[in-house]
């Protein structure tokens, strides 16, 4: 019989709730207020969020860590699977629900070799996306990288500041039919965080 003290003190399994805290932790630099509201919605303390991030970092950096795809399956459970064609290659996409954002899915894109190509939030396949016509529509957490790129072509990808961050440069009007202004949209885990203006506020 296992020692009861050891069982009681063993860390709980790292699961979907903890992973949502990891997503939020990365977004706190840009939108601390939204992150705070989401943390409270999940019923987790600030210390709990920090601990989830610490455990995630330990998992990803451990010399005994499994591959990224296997790690996500272990944490998030069995995914939905779809086939995607990128250029001349057909690849597999793994999709998991994210309760904080019911219309989004966390996607892990696998190369034909099984290596992870990309990992971010996307709109749930078949779900209606946001109506993006002007700068006013580009509010935090309103859209994904792909949605912004489609709404304001031609969008140009820029180098991100971290592996979980993306940036897009494009032009968008303040009002429909108005003058377009150059801007840079910043995303964390594929979700819009903020928009900045290289030429100053429009």
Secondary structure, DSSP 8 states (H G I E B T S, - for coil): ---HHHHHHS-----HHHHHHHHHHHHTTT-HHHHHHHHHHHT--HHHHHHHHHHHHHHHH-TT---HHHHHHHHH-S-EEEEEEETTEEEEEEEEE-TTSTTEEEEEEE-TTS-EEEEEEEE-TTS------SGGG--TTS-BHHHHHHHTSS-EEE--SSTTEEEEEEEEESSTTS-EEEEEEEEETTEEEEEE-TT---
